[in-house]
Amino acid sequence: MELDHYFAVSDDMRKRLEVTRELAATFAGRAKHYDETNQFPHENIEDLKRSGYVSWTVPRQFGGLEISLREMLMHQEQLARGDGSTALAIGWHVGMILNLRSTGAFPDPLFQTICESVVRDGALINSCASEPATGSPSRGGRPETTAVRVAGGYRITGRKTFSTLSPALTWIMVTAGIDGDERVGQFVVRGEDVEIVETWNVLGMRATGSHDIVLKDVFVPEDRIVAIAKPGEKTERNNDGGGWMLHIPACYLGVSLAARDFAMQYAATYQPNSLPHPIADVPHVEQKLGEMELKLLAARTLMYDLATRWDEASLADRASLRPKFGAAKTLATNAANEVVDLAMRVVGGRSLSKDLPLERYYRDVRAGLHNPPMDDVVYRMLAKEGTAPYRKPRA
């Protein structure tokens, strides 16, 4: 099922897809090393910078290509076929730039500064909001990181966890509770102003560099204050439905596509001496291969369809797509786990070998179940949306 050109809708997109396909092939050759050593893939990040990929979602007015969400997902999926960790890490950067382009959530001068640094220097950005005590910010906890008002800005002290891409970040958006105030602020700090504590030692996605970052009295000037608001307060301009978060399912689908490719080739070429044909023609193996294809086709079609809808929608209409984006993530990450499991069943006991990539794919796709939004949140959103027309107003 080579559907890359099916999902690509223009010649320019297909040409750029060749760039990320070549990068993925290079990353695949390094993936085992980075996984086993638990090191951050600096070589891969430098290759992404040299290719210009890190600037492809930057607006044209600042020197980028302003590619669509749909196209971004194609590249993220392709990169993940080579190395899931690298794809997931860089996905937060290219996705966040696309999100900021859509919402205008950053003050215009600040966004321009960041975009120009991306194009000029290959600068990278991510948002770091999770904390040891509060967990995922999607659950609504107030950050314990604190911002104290001083002349010309704020001084911030605290610690953030799951800070993906931390060894390579130039810019970091952090959340902090305002000292003596119920409000929470969003601030952009420089990567050079934080301390990285290497805590990331996990089962899968081992090379994402999702370490802790520590802020010790870091000064943030007025021009790097993004917003200060009461918890839960949102404005129309920073709510585009979160379409950029589809980079998460794209990554895990990419990993499962790599597993699918391995299993298909293995099944088509492996012929034990007990059979007159390759195992691909054995009925129970053939069924597993067919199940893999169906799961991938369904998950990918939904994801790309929603991305196209987001690309073509107004800001207000984009916001209404949020529950469906969650559905795409849940469908994709669960399908990815199922596909890798089926691939390993096709290959058999050899799939457990450290000499083959399948066991790494198996570990990597597990991580998708813990990326936001969580399955329970998605099911609740879908249930509320489905029952809303039938609910009676409460007295």
Buried (B, 14 or more C-beta within 10 A) or exposed (E): BEBBEEBBBEEEBEEBBEBBBBBBEBBBEBBBEBBEEEBBBEBBBEBBBEBBBBBBBBBEEBBBBBBBBBBBBBBBBBBBBBBBBBBBBBBBBBBBBBBBBBBEBBBEEBBBBBBBBBBEEBBBBBBBBBBEEBEBBEEEBBBBBBBEEEEEBBBBBBBBBBBBBBBBBBBBBBBBBBEEEEBBBBBBBBBEBBEBBEBBEBEBBBBBBBBBBBBEEBEBEEEBBBBBBEEEEEEEEBBBBBBBBBBBBBBBBBBBBBBBBBBBEBBEEBEEEEEEEBBBEBEEBBEBBEEBBEBBBEBBBBBBEBBBBBBEBEBEEBBEBBBBBBBBBBBBBBBBBBBBBBBBEBBEEEBEEEEBBBBBBBBBBBBBBEBBBBEEBBBBBBEEBEEEEEEEEEE
